[in-house]
Amino acid sequence: MKQTLFFPGLCALLLPAALLLGGCDLLGLTPAEPENDVSAPVDTPLTDAEDPSAEPEPAADMRTFWAQSASGSAAWYQISAQRAVETGHCIVYGDISLLAAKPADGKWTTGQAQALADEFETKALPLLQTHFGDTTDIDGNGKVIFLLLDIQDGYTGSGGYVAGYFDPTHMKAGSHSNYAEMLFLDLYPSEAGTESFYATMVHEMQHLINYSETTAKGRKAKAAWIDEGLSAGAEYLYSIATGGSGDPGGRINTYNYYMNSRISLSTAERIDTCFHWDSSLMDYSTGWLFFYWLQTHAGSGAGIYKAIIKNYNDGDYRDVAAAAAAGIDPAFADWNKLLSTWMIANRAQNTSGYYGYKRAAFLNTMTFSGSSAKLYPGEGMYSTLRTTKTLADTASIKYLTIDSSAATVDEDGVYSWTPYFVAYLLTLNVNTNMGAGLSTGSLAGDVVSRSAEAASESGGETLFPVDSLPERYPVSFGDMQGR
């Protein structure tokens, strides 16, 4: 979950590093402004509180916490932390060795701790309770603990790092349990007080709430792609509520980067979606898009998120389909219909109706050459239809054709081509077993390899300007442990 992580029982946030760099994320990150230096006459000695070089006074209120390394060793270690702030619903602790008098890389200040508590109490918590639910209270204090630390993720100046995580280990008694509702928030290369820092807090809070509403109460846990999609939804709502663009993780830029045929990437990387979850950047981007599309069309708006969480029966696509059927259109009780409609929306991008996002086009589109392709569940590919084809749906593969605006959608099995009429064939894996392997479907041209570049530049594409992917980027806790 770091830019979400799902490790055996671990959730971490995988936010695009663009947040820190101000690049790909729709939401720009705004670093916290440093406090002004204290000016004093030459003959007036600075007090410890005014002197940046002074060692902070250790506080009496200390607690030792267990944390786990996100590097390959996955070793457990202990941190001595100072309680900096306590409010009605949270307690902020910080690694005592990283306490500083002034903001600095990899450090925290009491002012930053207070700002985090204020942001949580006044903005994040009300939004999360309204649209997602509540946490349990296993330790009986009615509060969430935030621990500020430098997460041991092996970060060396570039590449992936863990921005924060929720670990269910601490939700039950055990040898390494802190036995509390708590989140771990990184200080390096993350920066306390920035938009990405708060977005991570909100993302991980959704994971904590989701666990509290499901697993902690003996209900089925939500599938990784649902849990991560809901956290993406939380990021969006928080960003909009605080004056941002709604995309603090740069998910749209990432999607458009992968769907740009002028950038050398494999077909497998381009068509990857969240439903077959493996913590890739496209998993996070398509998860953001799918859940953004759901709340765009739901009558209750973001209320659909809580509806998904409170559909406790299955923990999988059926919980999402049931919420979509009740909140958007009864036809979406059929997962095939829901999935294919969203896939068409990404292509047509109409400004009204379900085949779009009720906004101007903003996503890159691509067609692929080939006569066949291998797809994981939830993956789909468009190819340009230039001959009439007769194709039969299988248990896993569904076919349909659309024109450029999806004004005509054909699913009758005979897909006709007419001169001067542009038609696109969508080949879609609708297998509801998201962990299943590859299935082969037909396209309109030559064979497509999942490892070779297969994008056609002959037409049927929309290209929006994109930023390069950042040199450093948040990744999930479990992903870092596996490196």
N, C-alpha and C positions, 0 to 999 in steps of 0.2 A: 503494500500500500504506500509505499512512498512513491510517489506517482504511482501508487497503490501497490501494496504488496500483499500477496497472499502466500505466506510461507506456512508450513504446518501450523495452523492456528494463529499466525501473525498477520496483522493488517498494517501496511505502511503506505505512506503517500508517495506517489510517483508524480510529482509535478514537473512539467518541463522546465528546464533550467532557464528557459527564456524569461521566467518570472524574475529571476535575480538579475538577468542581463537586460531586461526591458525589451526583449526581442519578440519571440513568437507568440507570447501569450496575448490573448485579447485584452487581458487586464494588464495594465502597466504596473510595475512594482515601484513603490515610492519609498525609498529608504527613510528610516526615521531621522529627523533632524537632530544633530548632536546638541547637547545643552551648551549654552554660552559659557565661555570661560569666565571665571570670576576675576575681576580686576581689583587690585588693591594697591595702595601707596607703597612705595619701596620700603618705608620704615614700618609697615604693618605686616607682621608675619601671617602667612596663610594658616588657617586651621586645617586639620586633617580632612574635614569635609570639603574644603575648597581646593586642596592640593591634589592634582591628578596622580601624583606619584606616591601619595600616602597609601599604605596598606589598609584595606577595609577592616574594620573591627569585626571579629567573629561574633555572630549572634548566639545568644544562649539557646535559642529554639532551633535545634538541629535534628536531623533524621537521616538514617542510613538507608539507602534504597538499593535494591538489586536492579541491574540492567544487563543486557546481553549484547555481545559484540555482533555487529552486522558483517564482519569480515569472515573469511572462511572458517576460522576456528569456532565461531559461535559460542565462545567462552562466556560464562557468567562472571560478573565482577560487581563490586559495591562502590557506591558513590556517597560521600558525605555531603549533605545538602542543607542549606539554610532556608528556613521559611521566610520568604520576603513579604508576602501579602496574603491576607485571608479575608474573603468577602462572604456574602451570604451563600454563594453556590460554588466557590472554588478556593483552592489554596495553591499558591505559586511557590515552588521551591526551586532553588538553583544550586548547581554544583559550586560549593564554597570556594574551590580552587580557581573558579572562573569569574568570581565576583570582581567588578571593577568600579571605580569612581566615575569614570567617563565611558561612553560608548566606544567599543573597540571590537575588531574582528575576533570572533570566537569567545567573546566575553558577554556578561550581562550586568545590568545595573538595576538598582532598586526601582528607579524610574521606569525602566522597560518592563519590569515585573508588574508594576502597578498598572501600566498601560495595557498589558495583556489581560489582567483581571478586569479592568474597566471595559475593554473590548468584548470580552466574554459575557459579562453581566448585562451590558446595555444593548449589544447588537447581536452577537452570535447565539446566545442561549435562547432568547425569545423566538428567534427565527427557527432554530432547530427544534424547539418544543412544538411550535405550531405545525411544521411541515414534516417532521420525522418521528417524534415521540420523546420519551424520557429515559433516563438512565436508571439502573437499579441503585441500591444504597447498601452494599454489602458490609461496609465498615460503620454504618450508622451515623455518619456525620453530615449527610445530605450535601456533600461537596465532591467536585471533581478535582483531582490533583494534577497539576502541570509540573513536570520536571524539566528544567532547562539544563542542557548538557551538550557536550560535543559527542554526538553519537559515533561510536567506534566503527566506521565504515570503510576504512582504508583509503579515504580520499586524499589525493596527492596534488591537487591543483587543477585537474581536469578530469572529465569522465563523470561517472555516476556517483551519487552520494545519497544518503538517506535523510530526508528533511524532517521526518517525524513518524511516529508509529503508535498504534494501539496493540497491546499484547494481552490476549485473554488469559495468559498464565497468571496474571495478577488478580483475576476475578474469582479465584478459588484458592483454598489453602494449599501450600506446597513448600518445598524446600527453598525455592527461589522466588516465592510470591511476596509481593508487597501488600497484598490483600486490600486493594482499593480500586475504585474507578479512577484510572489515571492515564495520561498521555505523556509521551516523551517527545520533546521538541528540540530540534538541533540548533546549535549556535554557530557551527562552521561546516561548510561555507554559507549556511543559512544565516540571516541577519535578523535579530530580534527587532520587532517593530515595523517590518516591511509588510507590504500587502501579501507577498507570497508566504510570509511567516504566519500571518493570520489566516490565510486561505488553507494552509496546512492544518492549523488548529481546527478549523471548521470541518475539513475533510475527515480528519481522524475522529472528531467528535461524532460524526455520523456513524462511523464504524462502531464506536462504543455504544451509541444508542441502538444501533441495529442488533448488536450482540445482546444488549440488555433486553430488547423486545422479543428476541427469538431464543437463542441457545441458552441464555441464562434462565429462561422460564420453561425449559424442556421442550421447546418448539424446534422445528426444522430450521437450520441455518440457511440463510439466503446463499445462492450460488455466488461465486466470486464476481462474475460479471454484473450481477444485480447489485451487490454490495458496493462495488466500485462505481457503478453508474449512479447510484444514489448519492455517493460522496461527491461525484462530479456535479450532480444537481445542487448539492449543498454549497459547493464553491460558487456556482452560478448565482444562486439566490443571494448569498452573502456579498458577492461582488456588486451586483446590481443595487442592493440595499445600501451599500457604502459608496456609491458613485462610480463604480468601475464599469468595465465593458461586459462583464459576465464570463470572461474567459481568462482567469488569472494564470491558468496553466498553459496557455498558448495552444490549445487543442486544435483550433481551426487552422492555424498556420501549419501545424504538424501534419494534419490530414491533407492539406493542399500541397505540402511538400512531397508527400508520398504519391499523390495523385497527379504529379507533374511529369509527363513523359520525357521532358528535356533533362531530367535528373536521372542519373544511372542507378536504377534499383531493380531488384528482381520482382517478378510478378507476384510471388508469394508475399513479399513485403507490402506491396501495394494493396492487395485485396484482403489483408488480414483484418478481422473484426473482433469485437469484444466478446462475442458469444462463445468462441473457442478460446478461453482466456489463458494467456501465457505471459502477461505483464509487459507486452511490447508497447512502444509508443503509440502504435495504431490502435491497440486495445483501448488505451486511455482516451484517444481522440474519438473513436467511433462510439465508445461508451458515453462520452460527453454528448455527442450528437444525438444518439438514440434517445437518451433521457431528456434532452432539451426538446426534441421533437414531441415526446409524450406530453410534457407540461405545456408546450405551445398549443396543443390541440385539446387538452382536457378541459372540460367545462369548469372544473375547480382549479385549473392552472396547476400550481405546484402541489395542490392538495392530493394529486395522484401519487406523490411519493409516499405519503403516509398510508395511502390505500394499499400500495404495493407491500409495504412493511407489514401491515396488519392482515394481509392475506396469508394466514399462517399454515395453510394446508400442505403445500408442496415444496416451497423454497426454490423453485425453478421457474422456467418460462411461463408455467401456468399461473403463477401469482401475478406476473406482469400482464398476461393476456386477460385475466379476470378483471384487473383494475382498468385496463384499456377498454374492455367491453362495457363496463359500468360507467366509466368516466368520459369516453370519447365516442365509441360507436359499437353497438352489439356485434357487428360483423367481426370485430377484432378478438372475439373469443377464440377464433380460429388463428392459431399462431402463424400458419402459412400466409394468411391474409395480412396480418399485422406486419410480419417481416418484409413481405414483398412490397407493401405500401410504403414502408420507410425506405426501402432500396430505391423505389421509383422517385420518392421525394428528393433523394440525394442527386438524382439525375435531372429531373424536370425542374425542380426548385420554383414551382409556381408560387405566386404571391397570395393565393387563396386556395382553400381546399386542402385535403390531406396530402396531396402530392407536392409538398413544399413546406416551408417553415414560416409562412405568413410574412415574408420579408423578401427583399431583392436577393437575387442569386449571390452566393458568397463562397460556394464550394467548387473546386476543380472537378471536372468530369473527364473520364477516359473511356475509350473503346479499346478492345484487345483483339488482335488477330489470332486465328487458330481454328482448328476443327474440333478440338476437345480440350478440356482442362480438368484438373483435380482440385476439388474444393473441400475445405473443412465445413462443418455445420455453421450456418450463419454467414458464409462467404458467398459472394455473387460477382459475376462479370458481365459486362455489356460487350457485344460485338455488333458490327454493322451488317444488317441483313441485306444481301444483294441477290438472293434467289429465294424462291418459295421452298420452305422446308416443312416437313411433317415430323413432329417430335412428340414422343409420348412421355409424360411425367413418370417418374419412378418413385419408390418409397422415399428416396432422399432428394432427388433432383426435380425441380419445378422450372418450367419454361413459360415465358410470356414475352410479348413484344409491345413496344410503345413507340409513338411518334415523338418528335422532339419536345413537345410540351405535355406529353402523356394525356392528350385529349382523347386518344384512342388507346385502350389497353386490351390486348387480345390474349386470351388464355385457352382457345378452343383446340389446340393441338396442331392446327394447320396454319403456319405462319407465312403470310403472303408478302411478296415484295412487288411494288409497282414502280416503274420508272418515274423518276423525278419526285418520288415520295421517300423521305428518309425514315427508316424504321430500324429500331435497335432491339436485338434479342437479349433478354436477361436470362442468364443461366444461374440458378440459385439453389444452394444446398439448404433444404428445409428440415433436415433431420433434427428432431428435438432432443436427441441424446448429444448434448454439446461436447461431450468428451470422446465422441466417436472419431474414427479415422477419416481419411480422404475418400470422396466419392467422385466418380468421373461423369462429367456432363458434356454435352455437345455445344460447340460454338459455331461461328459462321465461316471460318476459314481454315488456315493451316494449324498444325499442332502447337499448343502452347505448353511450354515447360515452366514449372514453378521456380526453377532456378535461373532461367535465362530471361533476358529482357524481351518482353513480348508486346509492349505497348505499341499500338499503331498511331502514327501521327498523320494519317490520311484524312482525318476529319472526326467530327463528333466529340470534340474536346472543348472544354472551357478552361482557360488558364488565368488565374489571379496571381499577382505578384506575391512571392513568398520570401521569408527570411531563411537563411541557412539555419539548420538545427544548431543549438548552442554547444559549446565545447564542454560545458558542465551541465548536468541535468539530474534531477531527483529520480531515484529508482526505488523499488520496493525493498523492504528489509530482507525478505527471502531471496530476492534476486541477488543482492549483494553477498549474502551468505553462500550462494552457490557459485560465486566467481572464483 
